[in-house]
Amino acid sequence: MPAEILFTFISDLIDPATCQKGNAMAKSHYSFKKRQKELAQKKKKEEKRQRKLEKKAVETDETEKDPIPSAEDL
């Protein structure tokens, strides 16, 4: 058996994706893309949470400065 044929056969057994025959398909980076999408969603959610906390803090500061007069004060 010639060495070239043997080498091709062994390399196909080791990693079929790198087949020398030219019919190998490129692998998708699905897990990478999925992780990037999850991280983007997590970042967006955290930013939204921070905006809500800031808005709530501003509202509480305003209510402390200008308390609504109660009926007893009148």
C-alpha distances in whole Angstrom, upper triangle without the diagonal:
4,6,9,7,7,10,12,11,13,15,16,17,19,21,21,24,22,19,18,19,22,24,25,28,31,32,36,38,40,41,42,44,46,47,48,50,51,52,54,56,57,58,60,62,63,65,66,68,69,71,72,73,75,77,78,79,81,83,84,85,87,89,90,92,93,94,96,99,100,103,105,105,107
4,6,6,6,9,10,11,13,14,16,17,19,20,20,23,20,18,16,17,21,23,24,27,29,31,35,37,39,40,41,43,45,46,47,49,51,51,53,55,56,57,59,61,62,63,65,67,68,70,71,72,74,76,77,78,80,82,83,84,86,88,89,90,92,93,95,98,99,102,104,104,106
4,6,5,6,9,10,10,12,14,15,16,18,19,21,18,16,14,16,20,22,22,26,27,29,32,34,37,38,38,40,42,43,44,47,48,49,50,53,53,54,57,58,59,60,63,64,65,67,69,69,71,73,74,75,77,79,80,81,83,85,86,87,89,90,92,95,96,100,101,101,103
4,5,5,6,9,10,11,12,14,15,16,16,18,15,13,11,13,16,18,19,23,24,26,30,32,35,36,36,38,40,41,42,44,46,46,48,50,51,52,54,56,57,58,60,62,63,64,66,67,69,71,72,73,75,77,78,79,81,83,84,85,87,88,90,93,94,98,99,99,101
4,5,5,6,9,10,11,13,14,16,15,17,15,12,11,12,15,17,18,22,24,26,29,32,34,35,36,38,40,41,42,44,45,46,48,50,51,52,54,56,57,58,60,62,63,65,66,67,69,71,72,73,75,77,78,79,81,83,84,85,87,88,90,93,94,97,99,99,101
4,5,5,6,9,10,11,12,14,15,17,15,13,12,14,17,19,19,23,24,26,29,31,34,35,35,38,39,40,41,44,45,46,48,50,50,52,54,55,56,58,60,61,62,64,66,67,68,70,71,72,74,76,77,78,81,82,83,85,87,87,89,93,93,96,98,98,100
4,5,5,6,9,10,10,12,13,15,13,11,10,13,16,18,17,21,22,23,27,29,31,32,32,35,37,37,39,41,42,43,45,47,48,49,51,52,53,55,57,58,59,61,63,64,65,67,69,69,71,73,74,75,77,79,80,82,84,84,86,90,91,94,95,95,97
4,6,5,6,9,10,11,10,12,10,8,7,9,12,14,14,17,19,21,24,27,29,30,31,33,35,36,37,39,40,41,43,45,46,47,49,51,52,53,55,56,58,59,61,62,64,65,67,68,70,72,73,74,76,78,79,80,82,83,84,88,89,92,94,94,96
4,6,5,6,9,10,10,13,11,9,9,11,14,15,15,18,20,21,25,27,29,30,31,33,35,36,37,39,41,42,44,45,46,48,50,51,52,54,56,57,58,60,62,63,64,66,67,69,70,72,73,75,77,78,79,81,83,83,85,88,89,92,94,94,96
4,5,5,6,9,10,13,11,10,11,13,16,17,16,19,20,21,25,26,29,29,30,32,34,34,36,38,39,40,42,44,45,46,48,50,51,52,54,55,57,59,60,61,63,65,66,67,69,71,72,73,75,76,77,79,81,82,83,87,88,91,92,92,94
4,5,5,6,7,10,8,7,8,11,13,14,13,16,17,18,21,23,26,26,27,29,31,31,33,35,36,37,39,41,42,43,45,47,48,49,51,52,53,56,57,58,60,62,63,64,66,68,69,70,72,73,74,76,78,79,80,84,85,88,89,89,92
4,5,5,5,8,7,5,8,9,12,12,11,14,16,16,20,22,24,25,26,28,30,31,32,34,35,37,38,40,41,43,44,46,47,49,50,52,53,55,56,58,59,61,62,63,65,67,68,69,71,73,74,76,77,78,80,83,84,87,89,89,91
4,6,6,10,10,9,12,13,15,15,13,16,18,18,21,23,25,25,27,29,30,31,33,35,35,37,39,40,41,43,45,46,47,49,51,52,53,55,57,57,59,61,62,63,65,67,68,70,72,73,74,76,78,78,79,83,84,87,88,88,91
4,7,9,9,10,12,14,16,16,14,16,17,16,20,21,23,23,24,27,28,29,31,33,33,34,37,38,39,40,43,44,45,47,49,49,51,53,54,55,57,59,60,61,63,65,66,67,69,70,71,73,75,76,77,81,81,85,86,86,88
4,5,6,7,10,13,13,13,10,12,13,13,16,18,20,20,21,24,25,26,28,30,31,32,34,35,36,38,40,41,42,44,46,47,48,50,52,53,54,56,57,58,60,62,63,64,66,68,69,71,73,73,75,78,79,82,84,84,86
4,5,5,9,10,11,10,8,10,12,12,15,18,20,21,22,24,25,26,28,30,31,32,34,36,37,38,40,42,43,45,46,47,49,51,52,53,55,57,58,59,61,63,64,65,67,69,70,72,73,74,75,79,80,83,84,84,86
4,6,9,10,10,9,5,7,8,8,12,15,17,18,19,21,22,24,25,27,28,30,31,33,34,35,37,39,40,42,43,45,46,48,49,51,52,54,55,56,58,60,61,63,64,66,67,69,70,71,72,76,77,80,82,82,84
4,6,9,8,9,6,9,9,11,15,17,19,20,21,23,25,26,27,29,31,32,33,35,36,37,39,41,42,43,45,47,48,50,51,53,54,56,57,58,60,62,63,64,66,68,69,71,72,73,75,78,79,82,84,84,86
4,5,7,7,6,10,11,13,17,20,22,23,24,26,28,29,30,32,34,35,36,38,39,41,42,44,45,47,48,50,51,53,54,56,57,59,60,62,63,65,66,68,69,71,72,74,75,76,78,81,82,85,87,87,89
4,6,8,8,12,14,16,20,22,25,26,27,28,30,32,33,34,36,37,39,41,42,43,45,47,48,49,51,52,54,55,57,58,59,61,63,64,66,67,69,70,72,73,75,76,78,79,80,84,85,88,90,90,92
4,6,8,11,14,16,20,23,25,27,28,29,31,33,34,35,37,38,39,41,43,44,45,47,49,50,52,53,55,56,58,59,61,62,64,65,67,68,70,71,73,74,76,77,79,80,81,85,86,89,91,90,92
4,6,9,11,14,17,20,23,25,26,26,29,31,31,32,35,36,37,39,40,41,43,45,46,47,49,51,52,53,55,57,58,59,61,62,64,65,67,68,70,72,73,74,76,77,78,82,83,86,88,88,89
4,6,10,13,16,19,21,23,24,25,27,29,30,31,33,34,35,37,39,40,41,43,45,46,47,49,51,52,53,55,56,58,59,61,62,64,65,67,68,70,72,73,74,75,76,80,81,84,86,86,87
4,7,9,12,16,18,20,21,22,24,26,26,28,30,31,32,34,36,37,38,40,42,43,44,46,47,49,50,52,53,55,56,58,59,61,62,64,65,67,69,70,71,72,73,77,78,81,83,83,85
4,6,9,13,14,17,18,18,20,22,23,24,26,28,29,30,32,34,35,36,38,39,41,43,44,45,47,49,50,51,53,55,56,57,59,61,62,64,65,67,68,69,70,74,75,78,80,80,81
4,6,9,12,14,15,15,18,20,20,21,24,25,26,28,29,30,32,34,35,36,38,40,41,42,44,46,47,48,50,51,53,54,56,57,59,61,62,64,65,66,67,71,72,75,77,77,78
4,7,9,11,12,13,15,16,17,19,21,22,23,25,27,28,29,31,32,34,35,37,38,40,41,43,44,46,47,49,50,52,53,55,56,58,59,61,62,63,65,68,69,72,74,74,76
4,5,8,9,9,11,13,14,15,17,19,20,21,23,25,26,27,29,30,32,34,35,36,38,40,41,42,44,45,47,48,50,51,53,55,56,58,59,60,61,65,66,69,71,71,72
4,6,5,6,9,10,11,12,14,16,17,18,20,21,23,24,26,27,29,30,32,33,35,36,38,39,41,42,44,45,47,48,50,52,53,54,56,57,58,62,63,66,68,68,69
4,5,5,6,9,10,10,12,14,15,16,18,20,21,22,24,26,27,29,30,32,33,35,36,38,39,41,42,44,45,47,48,50,51,53,54,55,56,60,61,64,65,65,67
4,5,5,6,9,10,10,12,14,15,16,18,20,21,22,24,26,27,29,30,32,33,35,36,37,39,41,42,43,45,47,48,49,51,53,53,55,58,59,62,64,64,66
4,5,5,6,9,10,11,12,14,15,16,18,20,21,23,24,26,27,29,30,32,33,35,36,37,39,41,42,44,45,47,48,50,51,52,54,57,58,62,63,63,65
4,5,5,6,9,10,11,12,14,15,17,18,20,21,23,24,26,27,29,30,32,33,35,36,38,39,41,42,44,45,47,48,50,51,52,56,57,60,62,62,63
4,5,5,6,9,10,11,12,14,15,17,18,20,21,23,24,26,27,29,30,32,33,35,36,38,39,41,42,44,45,47,48,49,50,54,55,58,60,60,61
4,5,5,6,9,10,10,12,14,15,16,18,20,21,23,24,26,27,29,30,32,33,35,36,37,39,41,42,43,45,47,48,49,53,53,57,58,58,60
4,5,5,6,9,10,11,12,14,15,17,18,20,21,23,25,26,27,29,30,32,33,35,36,38,39,41,42,44,45,46,48,51,53,56,58,57,59
4,5,5,6,9,10,11,12,14,15,17,18,20,21,23,25,26,27,29,30,32,33,35,36,38,39,41,43,44,45,46,50,51,54,56,55,57
4,5,5,6,9,10,11,12,14,15,16,18,20,21,23,24,26,27,29,30,32,33,35,36,38,39,41,42,43,44,48,49,52,54,53,55
4,5,5,6,9,10,10,12,14,15,16,18,20,21,23,24,26,27,29,30,32,33,35,36,38,39,41,42,43,47,48,51,53,52,54
4,5,5,6,9,10,11,12,14,15,17,19,20,21,23,24,26,27,29,30,32,33,35,36,38,39,40,42,46,47,50,52,51,53
4,5,5,6,9,10,11,12,14,15,17,18,20,21,23,24,26,27,29,30,32,33,35,37,38,39,40,43,44,48,49,49,51
4,5,5,6,9,10,11,12,14,15,17,18,20,21,23,25,26,27,29,31,32,33,35,36,37,38,42,43,46,48,48,50
4,5,5,6,9,10,11,12,14,15,17,18,20,21,23,25,26,27,29,31,32,33,35,36,38,41,42,46,47,47,49
4,5,5,6,9,10,11,13,14,15,17,18,20,21,23,25,26,27,29,31,32,33,34,36,39,41,44,46,45,47
4,5,5,6,9,10,11,12,14,15,17,18,20,21,23,25,26,27,29,31,32,33,34,37,38,42,43,43,45
4,5,5,6,9,10,11,12,14,15,16,18,20,21,23,25,26,27,29,31,31,33,37,38,41,42,42,44
4,5,5,6,9,10,11,12,14,15,17,18,20,21,23,25,26,27,29,30,32,35,37,40,42,41,43
4,5,5,6,9,10,11,12,14,15,17,18,20,21,23,25,26,27,28,29,33,34,38,40,39,41
4,5,5,6,9,10,11,12,14,15,17,18,20,21,23,25,26,27,28,32,33,36,38,37,39
4,5,5,6,9,10,10,12,14,15,17,19,20,21,23,25,25,27,31,32,36,37,37,39
4,5,5,6,9,10,11,12,14,15,17,19,20,21,23,24,26,29,31,34,36,35,37
4,5,5,6,9,10,11,12,14,15,17,18,20,21,22,23,27,28,32,33,33,35
4,5,5,6,9,10,11,12,14,15,17,19,20,21,23,26,27,31,32,32,34
4,5,5,6,9,10,11,12,14,15,17,19,20,22,25,27,31,32,31,33
4,5,5,6,9,10,11,13,14,16,17,18,19,23,25,28,30,29,31
4,5,5,6,9,10,11,12,14,16,16,18,21,23,26,28,27,29
4,5,5,6,9,10,11,13,14,15,18,21,23,26,28,26,29
4,6,5,6,9,10,11,12,14,16,20,22,26,27,26,27
4,5,5,6,9,10,11,12,13,17,19,23,24,23,25
4,5,5,6,9,10,10,13,16,18,21,22,21,24
4,6,5,6,9,10,13,16,19,22,23,21,24
4,5,5,6,8,11,14,17,20,22,20,21
4,5,5,5,8,11,13,17,18,17,19
4,6,6,9,12,14,18,18,16,19
4,6,10,12,15,18,19,17,19
4,6,9,12,15,16,14,16
4,6,9,12,13,12,14
4,6,10,11,10,11
4,7,8,6,8
4,5,6,7
4,5,5
4,6
4
